[in-house]
Amino acid sequence: MNSRNVKELVAIRNSIIRVQFVGMLAAIFIGLGVYGIFVAKGNAFHPVLNNQEVLNAMLVIGIILEIRHLFQLVPLLKRHAALKRVNRAEPLDA
């Protein structure tokens, strides 16, 4: 495994972690939006989650963030898999 590939793998892993934070925020927004609309029905644990406009905005923002997250994550995962495949195929230096 040459050092350039190792550095690129580390950089890709760090990028994947950063992108996953966006996915986490998207999941929280979608989850709270769905909770407020379908479960709480005006009796949420926080007053903001009783406002229909806020809940709709949370769902829209969460969906947009999730789409962005997927469009960033898939190429990173493909590149990471390709580099791992290349590194496994390289012969060991004797």
N, C-alpha and C positions, 0 to 999 in steps of 0.2 A: 504494500500500500504506500503510494508516494505521499509526501507531505502536502502537496497541493490538493489532492483529493480529500485528505483528512481535514484540512482547513475548510474546504468547501462543504463537507458533511457537517462540520460543527456550525458553520454559518447557516446552513439550511435548517438544522435542528433549532437554532436560536430563532430563526424567522418563523418556524412552525409554532414555537411557543408564543411568540408575540401575536401571531394571527389567532391562536386559540383564545387569547384574552378577548378579542373582538367577538368570537363565537360564544364565549361565556356571557358577555353582556347581552348579546342577541337572545340567548336562551332565557336569561332573567327577564328581559323586556317581554318576550312572548309569553312566558309563564305567568308573569304578573297580569298581563293583559287578559289572558284566557281566564285566570282566576277571577278577576274583577268582573268580567262579562258573564261567565257561565256559572261560577260557583258562589260568589259573594252576593250577587243580586241586590246591591245597595246596603249590605251589612258587612263590609270589608274590615280588615284589621287596621287599616289606615284610611282616613277620610279622602285622600287623593284618589284611592282606588274605587271610590263610589262615583266619580265623575266620568261619564261616558265618553266625553271628548278626549280626556287624558288617556283612557284605556284604548280608544281607537288609535291615537297617536303612538302609544307604546307598541301596539301590534304592528303598525306600519313601519315604525323605526326598527323594531326587532326583525321583521321580515327582510327589510332592506339590508340591515347589518348581516343577517345570516346569508343572504345571497352574495354579498361582498366577501364574506368569510369563505364561502365555498369556492368562489372564483379565485381567491388567493391561495387557498390551501391545496387544492387539487394539483396545480402545477408544481408546487413545492414537494408534495409527496411523490409525484412522478419522477422529479429530478433526484430526490433522495433515493428512491428505489433503483434508478438507473445507475447512480454512483455506487451503491452497495453491490449491484450486479457486476459492475466493472471491477471493483476491488476484489471480489471473490474470484473473478476469472484471471486476475494477474498472477503470474507464477511467483513463487517465493524466491528472493535473492539468496543465492548460496554463498 
